[in-house]
Amino acid sequence: MKQENTSSKNNNRRSFLKGALTVGAAVAGSSALGASNTLAQSPGRLTRGDVGILRFLAAAELIEADLWQQYAELGGVTTGTQNPYQLAFQQLDSDGSQYITSNTLDEQSHAQFLNAYLSLRGQEPVDLDQFRTLPGSQATGSRQIGRLTNLTQLSVDTSWYTRYRSTTNPDFGASFPQAIPALASGHFSAIPQTNADFAPADHVQALANIAAFHFGFIEQGGLSLYATLAQQVSDAEVLRIVLSIGGDEIAHFLEWVDFAGNGVQTPVAPLTDPVSGLVFPDFNATQNPLLQTNLIFPVACEFINPSLPMCAVIRPTGPGQLNAANFLNALMTDGLFIGQSQEFTALLGELADAADAAVRHL
């Protein structure tokens, strides 16, 4: 019997395997592209719950885009001479105006995308234009257009600042002290209402400090809301959207944690607003760990089960905590809708109820 050339056989096998892998990789790449195209086409009908979640998130993003636009017009990136409000933000971070403009553009993109996606899936987008009736600032730089939100009578909940420095979790019933109690219990403007508010220097700095804590309040609500509603989503593509936009909200929040902290330490603080009397103390002088200014990332806390090791997480995300209705109530308590019509808040309530009624179907 003739002996087989094993060397030739092995070479042929290697050539075959190499060719098969090349073909397989091409097929896999083609399949992956095909899957991507399928996702882009978004076939099938959404559940009522998924539509409710998307519509409430679209409304929330329209509201956020409205308030952020007001901040950006007066404190964001502009050409020419900087006004004192912009300079006050740059006292907190030299890139403060850029961060405000970037956050504004992000929220606008979220609102536009969610409404466009609803239309793509054959659902009604959210339109709040009829409620753009509130007056904005009269200061130079502010556009004289109707607004959805009121930034001039805010009661800013500052407990988010201490919550993320605590080892306890609101999902287990924990509560947290206000970092600045007076800011939470009063009614303060976060923007210059006229050019007169550009002076004195301590007054306009106080406006920027109020805004900084308001930034953190708004974005911490958004990140918990997205994380909570994601647990009720049924459609895989909708889940992808909620997780992806929610991730951007986290990026926003972490910046504003640092930003707000810069307003309550030297050289900015201690600071007293000569107009309102609001005081921003030097948090570092208190030596209170719940007020430590250089803690930017969430401190590890209880999560899922108290018997498990503590974990650094978003909180709250548990049932009965920051759902859509609670998020809406927080915005109302904040004073953001002072002057709005009952029809506006009723519509938002209906959207919140529809989102909270969503039940995940697998």
Disulfide bonds with the S-S distance in Angstrom:
none
